[in-house]
Amino acid sequence: MEESFGKRKIFATILTSFLFSLNLTVLSVFDRETGESGLEIIMIPIFASFIAAGVIVCIGLITSAIIEFIICKIGWNYNISVPMYIVSHAAMGLLIGRLIFGFWGLYTYTGGLCATVFASIDMWLLFRVKKGKGTSEEILKIYLWAILTVIVVTLSLFLFVQLF
């Protein structure tokens, strides 16, 4: 699992924070008060992606490296190690969310979901690199699509709030 370790982790962090901010944007539209200007819909993804990326980098990358090290030392084959890798991330995401927020709530479950998405993206990238498909041009295309998706959805929701 050691192939392009740092690149996989950073790429998974960025995509996970984008997806987290996109989901938070959609949830904020449904939870808005009447009379809000819509500026919150544009600002929430920006701040949320910074917060999510910060938590993932400070806590998640260290946890992910430890989980990957343990699974590599045990030496399971990929049929067992990949599901264990994803489930271990989900459990640690729930535990870290519980320790940060101090209660079982929506944010705790969001931490578990983000950890699961992070581990899934990380394993997807690992298998792409092993097949020789993880070129820099392809990674650039994925970055651009992720950023473009966040921008389009955010602006669409902003216009929806302004018009209705």
C-alpha positions in Angstrom: 0.0 0.0 0.0 3.0 2.3 0.1 2.8 3.4 -3.5 2.7 7.3 -3.8 1.7 7.5 -0.1 1.8 11.3 0.3 0.2 12.1 -3.0 -2.7 9.8 -2.3 -3.3 11.2 1.1 -3.2 14.8 0.1 -5.4 14.2 -3.0 -8.0 12.3 -0.8 -7.9 15.1 1.7 -8.7 17.7 -0.9 -11.5 15.7 -2.5 -13.0 14.8 0.8 -13.1 18.4 2.0 -14.7 19.5 -1.3 -17.4 16.8 -0.9 -17.9 17.7 2.7 -18.3 21.4 1.8 -20.7 20.5 -1.0 -22.9 18.5 1.3 -22.8 21.2 3.9 -23.9 23.7 1.3 -26.9 21.6 0.3 -27.9 21.1 3.9 -27.6 24.8 4.6 -30.1 25.6 1.8 -32.6 23.3 3.4 -32.0 24.8 6.9 -32.1 28.4 6.0 -34.3 31.1 7.6 -36.6 33.2 5.5 -35.0 36.5 4.6 -31.4 35.4 4.5 -29.4 37.1 1.8 -27.8 33.9 0.3 -24.3 35.1 1.1 -24.2 32.3 3.7 -24.6 29.8 1.0 -21.4 31.0 -0.7 -19.4 31.4 2.5 -20.3 28.1 4.2 -18.5 25.9 1.6 -15.4 28.1 1.8 -15.1 27.9 5.6 -16.3 24.3 5.8 -13.7 23.1 3.3 -10.9 24.9 5.3 -12.2 23.4 8.6 -12.6 19.9 7.1 -9.2 20.0 5.5 -7.6 21.2 8.7 -9.1 18.4 10.8 -8.3 15.8 8.2 -4.7 17.0 7.9 -4.1 17.3 11.6 -5.9 14.2 12.8 -7.0 12.2 9.9 -3.7 11.8 8.1 -1.9 10.6 11.2 -4.7 8.1 11.9 -4.7 7.0 8.3 -1.0 6.4 8.3 -1.2 4.4 11.5 -4.0 2.3 10.1 -2.2 1.7 6.8 1.0 0.8 8.7 -0.8 -1.8 10.9 -2.7 -3.3 7.9 0.6 -3.6 5.9 2.4 -5.2 8.9 -0.4 -7.8 9.3 0.0 -8.7 5.7 -3.5 -9.5 4.6 -4.4 -9.9 1.0 -6.4 -7.1 -0.7 -9.7 -8.9 -0.3 -9.5 -8.5 3.4 -7.3 -5.5 3.9 -9.3 -3.0 1.8 -12.6 -3.5 3.6 -10.7 -3.5 7.0 -9.0 -0.3 5.9 -12.3 1.4 5.1 -14.1 0.1 8.2 -11.1 1.1 10.5 -11.3 4.6 9.1 -15.0 4.8 9.7 -14.6 3.7 13.3 -11.8 6.1 13.9 -13.7 8.9 12.3 -16.7 8.3 14.6 -14.4 8.1 17.6 -12.5 11.2 16.8 -15.8 13.1 16.0 -17.1 11.9 19.4 -13.9 13.1 21.2 -14.0 16.5 19.5 -17.7 17.3 19.9 -18.3 15.3 23.1 -21.6 13.9 22.1 -23.1 11.6 19.5 -24.8 13.8 16.9 -24.8 14.9 13.3 -21.3 16.2 13.4 -20.0 12.9 14.9 -21.6 10.9 12.1 -20.3 13.4 9.6 -16.8 12.7 10.8 -17.3 9.0 10.3 -18.7 9.6 6.8 -15.8 11.8 5.9 -13.4 9.2 7.1 -15.1 6.5 5.0 -15.1 8.8 1.9 -11.4 9.6 2.6 -10.5 5.9 2.8 -12.5 5.0 -0.3 -10.8 7.7 -2.3 -7.4 6.7 -1.0 -8.0 3.0 -2.0 -9.4 4.0 -5.4 -6.2 6.1 -6.0 -4.0 3.2 -4.8 -5.5 0.8 -7.3 -5.3 3.4 -10.1 -1.6 3.9 -9.4 -1.0 0.1 -9.3 -2.6 -0.2 -12.7 -0.5 2.7 -14.1 -3.4 5.0 -14.7 -2.6 7.7 -12.0 -1.0 10.2 -14.3 -0.7 13.9 -13.4 -3.0 14.9 -16.3 -5.7 12.6 -15.0 -5.3 14.0 -11.5 -5.5 17.5 -12.9 -8.8 16.6 -14.6 -10.3 15.2 -11.4 -9.2 18.4 -9.4 -10.8 20.6 -12.1 -14.1 18.6 -12.1 -14.3 18.6 -8.3 -13.7 22.4 -8.1 -16.1 23.0 -11.0 -18.8 20.9 -9.3 -18.5 22.8 -6.1 -18.7 26.2 -7.9 -21.7 25.2 -10.1 -23.7 23.7 -7.2 -22.9 26.6 -4.9 -23.9 29.3 -7.5 -27.0 27.3 -8.5 -28.1 27.2 -4.9 -27.3 30.9 -4.4 -29.4 31.8 -7.4 -32.2 29.5 -6.1 -32.2 31.3 -2.8 -32.2 34.7 -4.4 -35.1 33.9 -6.8 -37.3 32.0 -4.4 
